[in-house]
Amino acid sequence: MKTSKRIFLAGVLVISLLVFSGVATAQGDRGYEFITSWGTEGAEWLGTGQLDTPLGVAVDSSGNVYVADTNNNRIQKFTPDGTFLTEWGHEWTDTGGFSSPIRIAIDDSDTVYVTVLQDHSITKFTSEGEFLKKWRWEGSGDGWPDVPFGIAADNAGNVYVTDLENNRIIKFTSNGTYLTQWGSKGSGEGQLNGPTGIAVDNAGNVFVAETGNDRIIKFASNGTFLTQWGEGWFGKGQLYAPYGVAVDDAGDVYVADTGNNRIKKFTSDGTYLTEWGSEGSGNGEFSTPQDIAVDRSGTVYVADTYNNRIQAFGKSDLETDSSGTVTPSNSVPPPTTSPGSVIFVILGIMIAALPFGVVLPTRRK
């Protein structure tokens, strides 16, 4: 295995960033309210419903929620309120087993696609976990994702994968036939540096969470660059190491702003709409949220990774102002700053040669 792909298991990289000018925080409720959460930290042998470093979340046409329970080497399926339904995977199974599932995509027929870290594969299942197909490569040739990370499916059943190490997007048919690819490393328009999350809207536009460049990039389905936004880290509409992106049926874009422990919402062209969240373990707080999904009713599900849980949010018509008064509002207040704030971002075990902010988990002993 190439040195650049070795996983260093020796320790945890902790990067602390002192921001003298403060961290942008918005006043009051940003238009979404907490509904429920589920999951507690636990190993697979302790039972169902427990999670260890969930990195991916997706929803099917019925609203069921699928979680990539990464360090437990399994996919877990829940009802919208968090009731456990089934699970599959596990590294000791012969067919359809895997180690370290990263992300999940579900197409219009509720077929489930999973990116798997250990063997650089995409694995395909029914919605009940029946194994259908696996395709894998390792390298930098056309159609060969070296580190497949994010995954999404369009209305035609095509599958898009972020090739994290080669800084490109690869498009396949639903059975793994290579169609096209685009992207090269850099910070210019359409270039990529650490592409992680990916989503496709109903029109076929492709949105990529580009962790190394702190932005979202929008492409046409053939890879033509359309627009980008998010650079700047802490301001309104700015992003810091975003890992996850999702699109609702109206075309609005939701981003797991991982380094800021927030969720941010934009129009399809990047106009800032709203945000919510802060660092912590309470309801509506996050610890390194890595992925996000939106169901057909508009409920937002967040993989709250280092809190080892899934949180669900629904849209609210109420806004809490800075004095604590709850009032109806149709507008989003601008962010304010807290001078002298300190951000501690625990980034975890990382892969060599990946950009700043791009991390992968390791199993606890």
C-alpha positions in Angstrom: 0.0 0.0 0.0 1.3 3.5 -0.8 2.6 5.5 2.0 0.1 8.3 1.2 -2.7 5.9 2.0 -1.5 4.5 5.3 -3.8 5.1 8.2 -1.8 6.3 11.2 -3.3 4.7 14.3 -0.7 5.9 16.8 -2.8 8.7 18.3 -5.2 11.5 17.9 -4.4 14.8 16.2 -5.8 17.7 18.1 -5.7 21.1 16.4 -6.5 24.1 18.5 -7.1 27.4 16.8 -7.2 30.6 18.8 -9.3 33.2 17.0 -8.6 36.6 18.3 -11.4 38.3 16.5 -14.0 35.8 17.7 -16.3 33.2 16.2 -19.4 34.2 14.4 -22.6 33.1 16.2 -26.1 34.0 15.1 -28.6 35.3 17.5 -31.6 33.2 18.4 -33.3 30.4 16.6 -32.3 30.1 12.9 -35.5 28.7 11.7 -35.1 25.0 12.7 -36.0 23.4 16.0 -34.9 20.1 17.6 -37.2 17.2 17.2 -35.5 14.1 18.6 -32.2 12.3 18.8 -31.0 8.7 19.3 -27.9 6.7 19.7 -25.4 6.3 22.5 -21.8 5.4 22.3 -21.3 1.6 22.2 -19.7 -1.3 20.5 -21.6 -3.6 18.1 -21.5 -6.5 20.5 -23.4 -4.3 23.1 -26.5 -4.3 20.9 -28.5 -2.5 18.3 -29.1 1.2 18.3 -25.7 2.1 19.7 -23.3 4.0 17.6 -19.5 4.5 17.4 -18.4 7.4 15.3 -21.3 7.6 12.8 -19.9 9.3 9.6 -22.9 8.9 7.3 -26.7 9.4 7.3 -29.3 9.0 4.5 -33.1 8.7 4.2 -35.2 6.6 1.9 -38.6 7.4 0.2 -40.5 6.2 3.3 -38.5 8.4 5.6 -36.5 5.6 7.2 -33.0 6.7 8.3 -29.8 4.8 7.5 -26.7 5.3 9.5 -23.1 4.4 8.6 -22.0 3.2 12.1 -18.4 3.4 11.0 -16.4 2.1 13.9 -18.9 -0.7 14.5 -18.6 -1.8 10.8 -22.3 -1.8 10.1 -25.3 0.0 8.6 -28.2 0.5 10.9 -31.7 1.3 9.8 -34.2 3.3 11.9 -37.7 4.7 11.6 -37.9 8.5 11.4 -38.2 8.7 15.2 -35.2 6.5 15.9 -36.8 3.1 16.4 -34.4 0.4 15.4 -35.4 -1.7 12.3 -32.4 -3.7 11.1 -28.7 -3.8 10.6 -26.1 -5.3 8.3 -22.5 -5.4 7.4 -20.0 -6.5 10.0 -16.4 -7.4 8.9 -16.7 -11.0 9.8 -19.5 -11.8 7.3 -18.5 -13.3 3.9 -21.1 -11.6 1.6 -21.7 -7.9 2.0 -19.6 -7.6 5.0 -17.3 -4.6 5.4 -15.0 -2.7 7.7 -15.4 1.1 8.2 -18.4 2.2 6.1 -18.1 5.9 5.4 -21.2 7.3 3.6 -24.5 6.1 2.3 -26.6 7.0 -0.8 -30.2 5.9 -1.6 -31.7 6.1 -5.0 -35.3 6.6 -6.0 -36.0 2.8 -5.9 -34.5 2.7 -2.3 -31.4 0.8 -3.4 -28.6 1.5 -0.9 -25.0 2.3 -1.9 -22.2 2.4 0.7 -18.6 3.6 0.4 -16.2 1.5 2.4 -12.8 2.7 3.6 -11.0 -0.6 4.2 -11.2 -2.1 0.7 -11.8 1.1 -1.4 -15.2 -0.2 -2.5 -18.7 0.8 -3.3 -21.2 -1.8 -2.1 -24.8 -2.1 -3.2 -27.7 -3.5 -1.1 -31.5 -3.6 -1.0 -33.2 -1.5 1.6 -33.3 -4.5 3.9 -29.5 -5.1 3.6 -29.5 -7.9 1.0 -26.2 -7.8 -0.8 -26.4 -7.0 -4.5 -23.1 -6.0 -5.9 -19.6 -4.6 -5.0 -17.2 -2.7 -7.2 -13.8 -1.6 -6.2 -10.5 -0.2 -7.6 -7.4 1.2 -6.1 -5.3 3.7 -7.9 -5.6 6.8 -10.0 -6.7 5.5 -13.4 -10.0 6.6 -15.0 -12.9 5.4 -12.9 -10.6 4.2 -10.1 -11.5 5.9 -6.8 -8.5 5.5 -4.5 -10.3 6.7 -1.4 -14.1 6.7 -2.1 -15.7 8.9 0.5 -18.9 10.7 -0.3 -21.6 9.1 -2.5 -24.9 10.3 -4.1 -27.4 9.0 -6.6 -29.4 11.1 -9.2 -33.0 10.6 -10.5 -31.7 8.4 -13.3 -29.9 6.0 -11.0 -26.4 7.2 -11.7 -24.0 7.2 -8.8 -21.5 9.9 -8.0 -18.5 9.3 -5.8 -15.9 11.7 -4.3 -12.4 10.3 -4.8 -10.9 11.9 -1.7 -7.2 11.2 -2.4 -7.3 12.0 -6.2 -9.4 15.1 -5.7 -12.0 14.3 -8.3 -15.6 13.2 -8.8 -16.4 9.9 -10.6 -19.7 9.1 -12.1 -21.0 5.5 -12.6 -24.1 3.7 -13.7 -26.1 2.0 -10.9 -24.1 -1.2 -11.6 -20.7 0.4 -11.4 -20.0 1.0 -15.1 -17.7 4.0 -15.4 -19.2 7.0 -17.2 -17.1 10.1 -16.6 -15.0 12.0 -14.1 -13.8 15.5 -13.4 -11.6 17.5 -11.0 -8.0 18.2 -10.2 -6.3 19.4 -7.0 -6.2 23.1 -6.5 -8.2 26.1 -5.2 -9.3 27.6 -8.5 -12.8 27.4 -10.0 -13.9 23.8 -10.3 -10.7 22.5 -8.7 -10.9 20.3 -5.6 -9.0 19.9 -2.3 -10.4 17.2 -0.1 -13.9 16.5 -1.6 -15.9 14.7 1.0 -19.7 15.1 0.9 -21.7 15.1 -2.3 -25.4 15.6 -3.2 -27.5 15.8 -6.4 -30.6 17.8 -6.9 -33.7 17.0 -8.9 -32.3 18.9 -11.9 -29.1 16.8 -11.9 -26.8 19.5 -10.5 -24.0 18.1 -8.3 -23.0 19.8 -5.0 -19.6 18.9 -3.4 -18.5 19.7 0.1 -14.8 20.6 -0.4 -13.2 20.3 3.0 -9.7 21.5 2.2 -10.9 24.7 0.5 -13.8 25.3 3.0 -16.5 25.7 0.3 -19.3 24.1 -1.6 -18.9 23.7 -5.4 -21.8 23.3 -7.8 -21.4 21.4 -11.1 -23.6 20.3 -13.9 -24.1 16.6 -14.2 -21.3 16.4 -16.8 -18.8 18.2 -14.5 -19.2 21.7 -15.9 -18.4 24.2 -13.1 -21.4 26.4 -12.2 -20.6 28.3 -9.0 -19.0 28.0 -5.5 -19.4 29.6 -2.1 -18.4 29.4 1.6 -14.8 30.5 1.8 -14.0 32.5 4.9 -14.5 30.2 7.9 -16.5 32.0 10.5 -18.8 34.6 9.0 -22.5 34.3 7.9 -22.6 31.9 5.0 -18.9 31.0 5.4 -17.7 27.5 6.1 -14.9 25.8 8.0 -14.0 22.2 6.9 -17.5 21.2 5.6 -17.9 17.5 5.4 -21.5 16.9 4.4 -24.1 18.3 2.0 -27.7 17.5 1.2 -30.4 19.0 -1.1 -34.1 19.1 -0.4 -36.9 18.7 -3.0 -37.1 22.5 -3.4 -33.4 22.6 -4.3 -32.2 24.3 -1.1 -28.7 23.1 0.1 -27.9 22.0 3.6 -24.3 21.9 4.8 -22.7 20.2 7.7 -20.3 23.0 8.6 -18.1 20.6 10.6 -15.4 22.8 11.9 -18.0 25.3 13.2 -20.3 22.7 14.7 -23.2 24.1 12.8 -25.7 23.3 10.0 -26.1 26.0 7.4 -28.8 26.3 4.7 -28.4 28.0 1.3 -30.3 28.4 -1.9 -29.2 26.4 -4.9 -26.9 29.2 -6.0 -25.3 29.8 -2.6 -27.4 32.6 -1.1 -27.3 32.2 2.7 -30.7 31.4 4.3 -30.2 30.3 7.9 -28.1 28.3 10.3 -28.3 26.5 13.7 -26.1 24.7 16.2 -23.1 25.2 18.4 -20.5 23.0 20.0 -21.7 20.8 22.8 -23.7 17.7 23.7 -27.1 19.1 24.4 -30.2 19.1 22.2 -29.3 21.0 19.0 -25.6 21.1 19.8 -23.0 19.2 17.9 -19.5 17.7 18.2 -18.0 17.5 14.7 -21.1 16.8 12.6 -20.0 14.9 9.6 -23.0 14.3 7.4 -26.6 15.5 6.8 -29.8 14.2 5.1 -33.2 15.7 4.4 -36.4 13.7 3.9 -39.3 14.5 1.6 -41.2 16.3 4.5 -38.2 18.6 5.1 -37.0 17.0 8.3 -33.2 17.3 8.6 -31.1 14.5 10.1 -27.5 15.1 11.2 -24.8 12.6 12.0 -23.5 14.1 15.2 -20.3 12.1 14.9 -18.4 12.6 18.2 -21.6 12.7 20.2 -22.3 9.2 18.7 -25.9 10.1 17.8 -28.4 11.2 15.1 -30.3 14.4 15.7 -33.5 15.4 13.8 -34.7 18.9 13.2 -37.9 20.5 11.8 -38.6 23.9 10.5 -39.9 26.4 13.0 -41.8 29.7 12.5 -40.5 31.1 15.8 -37.3 33.0 16.4 -35.6 33.7 19.8 -33.9 37.0 19.9 -30.8 37.9 21.9 -32.9 38.8 25.0 -34.6 35.4 25.0 -37.9 36.6 23.7 -39.6 34.3 21.3 -41.2 36.1 18.3 -42.5 35.1 14.9 -40.0 36.0 12.2 -39.6 35.7 8.4 -36.0 36.9 8.5 -32.7 35.6 9.7 -30.6 37.9 11.9 -27.0 38.5 11.0 -24.3 36.8 13.0 -22.5 38.5 15.8 -19.1 37.8 17.2 -17.8 36.8 20.6 -14.4 38.4 21.0 -11.7 36.2 22.3 -13.4 32.9 21.7 -11.3 29.8 21.4 -12.3 26.9 19.1 -11.0 23.4 19.8 -11.5 21.1 16.9 -10.7 17.5 17.6 -9.9 16.1 14.2 -9.1 12.5 15.0 -7.0 9.9 13.2 -5.9 11.2 9.8 -4.7 9.8 6.5 -1.3 11.0 5.4 -1.3 13.4 2.5 -4.9 14.4 2.9 -5.6 18.1 3.3 -6.1 20.0 6.5 -9.4 19.1 8.1 -9.8 15.8 6.3 -9.8 12.9 8.8 -10.8 9.3 9.1 -11.7 7.4 12.2 -9.9 4.4 13.8 -11.4 1.7 16.0 -11.3 2.0 19.7 -9.5 -0.8 21.5 
